[in-house]
Amino acid sequence: MPSFASLWLVPHLQQFTDQHPDIDIRIAAYDTLADFDRDDVDCAIRYGRGSWGNLHVEHIMDDEMFPVCAPHYLERHPSIITPEGLKHHTLLHDYAVLSEAETWEYWLKHAKIEGVDHTRGPKFSHTHMAMQACLSGEGIALGHSSMISSELQAGRLLRLFNISVPTGIQVCFVCPPESVERFKIRAFRDWLLSEIEEV
C-alpha cells in the first residue's frame, strides 16, 4: 500500500539496511495485491481484514484511528481543547477507506460528539496525501496508529484528545509458504516484527 510504504516503512528502512547491508531492498507500493506467481515479489505487507489464499501470514499490528494535527496548527488554534471544538476547524478526509471506522462520521459517533459537520473539509484519495496536508497545517486528520508512529515520535504530528477508534483492520506480513525460511525474507520479517515492537 502506498500510504503504509511512505508513512511507516520508508522512514524505518535505514535500520534494516544498517543491519543487512548485503540485502538490497526494492519497494513496490500499489493499491492492488501482489501476485506471487506473476510478479517479481518476495514478500508483501497487507492491510485489510481477509485471509490471503495459501500464503504464509503473520499478524504485525492492529490499526486504530485518532485525531492529529501539526504543532504549528495547534499554536494558531489553541482553542482545540475538547472534541466538541472540532466544529470550528477544518477536517481532512481520506476517502480511500476500507471500513466505516476510518471516517470522521464514525469517530465522532464513537466519541459521542455532536454538533460537528463530518462532511465538510477537503478529501484526499490516499492516506499519505491527507497526512501531508495535516503536516502542512491545513487542518485536523484522523491518523492511523499503523502509519504515523514516526511522525508522532518526532513531534511533527500531535495526537489530540485520548479517544481512539479500532478500525478492525490488520497489518500482516505475507509470503509464499515455501519462501518463509529464505535468509533474506526471514531477515526482513524478523526486522519488521522487532521494529514494530519498539514503536
N, C-alpha and C positions, 0 to 999 in steps of 0.2 A: 504494500500500500504506500502510495506517495507520501501521505501525511506522517505515518509512523516512521518511514525512512528518513524524512527530512527533519522531523521534530525530535525523534529519540535516537534512532540508530546512528545516523551520521555524526551527531555530536559526541557519541561514545566510542566511535570506531578507532580512535587513536590508541586507546588502551589495548584493543585487540592487536593492532599492528605492532605495538611495542612488545607485546608478549610473543607474537608469532611473525617476526619479520620475513620469514621464509614463505608465508602464505599470502598471495595476492587476492584481494577482495574485489569482486565485481558486483555492484548493487544494481539491480533492475527493479524499479518500482512501477507497478501497473495497477489499474483498478480491476483487472481480470486475474484469475488464478493461473499460476504457472502450471504447465502440463509437463510432468517429469519425463514422460515418454517422448515428447516432441521438442521441448525447449531445452536449451543448454543451461540447466539449473541443477545445482547440487542440493540445496535445501531452501526452505522458504519460511517466512513468518506470516501467519494467517491471523486475520482479525475477524471474528464472527461468532456464530453460535453452533455451527454444524460440525458433523463429523466429516472427515475428508477422505472418503474412499478407503483404500487399503494402505494408506500412508502410516508411517510411524509418527505419532503425535505426542508432544509433551506440552502440558499447560505451563505458560510462562507467568501470566498475571491476569487478574480480573480488572475490568475498567469501571470507573465511576466518573461523574462529572460534577463540577462546582464552578461558580463564577470567579473570573480572574480579570485583572486589569494591569496596565503598566504603572509603575510607580509615579511617573510624571502625570498620568491621567488622574491618579488619586490626589496628587498635590494640587491640581487645578480644580478638582471636585471633592473637597474634603467632606461634603455632606453625605457621602455614601457610608453611613454607619449602620444602617439596618437594611434588610432585604426590601422593605417597603419603599426605600429611597430609590430603587431601580427605576421607578416610574418617571424619574426626572433625567434619565440617562439613555444613551444610545446603546441598544442591544445589537451585538454582532451575531449573525446566524450562519451555521454550517448546514447547508441543505442536502449534502450527500450523506445522510444519516442512515444507519442500519436499523434503528429502533426508535420508537417514540420517546424513549428515555433519554435520548440525546438532544431533545428540543427544549427551548425555553418554556414552552407551554407545560411540558411535563414537569420540569424542575420547579416552576412556580406553583403548580398544583401540589407536588410532593411537599414543598416547603410551606404550604398553606398561606401563600402570599396573594393578596387580592389587590386590584386596582392598577396592575401593571399590564400594559398592552403588549402581549408577547408577539404580535405580528409586525411591529414596527422595527426599523433598522435595516442596514444593508445585509444582503445574503450572498454567501460565497459557495462555490461548487466543491471546495476541498477544505478540510480542517486546517491545513497549514496556511491557507490564504486568510481564514478568519483569525488565526493566531498572529499572523504578520500584521493584520490591521489592528489587533489588540496591542501588540508590541509597539506599534506606531502611535498609540494613544487615541485611536479613533472611537473607542467605546469599550464595552464590557462583553466578554465572551464566556461561553461555557468551556472550561478546559477539561480535557481528558487526562485522568491520572496516568494513563498508559503512555502518554506522549510528551507531557510538558515538565517532567521532573527536573530536567536540566535548567529550564527557564526559571523555575521556582527556586532551585538551589542557588542559582546565580543572582537572584533578585531582580531579574528582568521582568518577571511577572509576579504579582501578588495575589494570593488567594483571599477572596472576600467572604466573610461570614464563616460559619462552620457547618454548612449544610451540604452534604454530598448525596448524589442520587446514583445508585448502581445502574449501569446500563444493560446488564445481562450479557455483555459482550466479553469474550475471552481473547487473549493474545496467545497464540500457540506456535511452537516450533514444529515444522513438519519436514519429512524427507522420506524417500523410499526405504522400506524396512531393511533391504539388503545393503543400504549405504550408511546406516546409522553408526557403524563402528569404524568407518574410514577415518583415518587420522585427522584430516582437515575438517571434516564435518563434526567429528566428536570434539575437536578443539574449539570450533565456533560455538557449538551447542553449550559446552561447559562454560566458556567465557560469557555467553549470553545469560545463562542462568545465574552465574556468580555476579554479573553486573546488575541484574535485576534485584538480587538480594541486598545489594548495597544502597539501592535507591530508597 
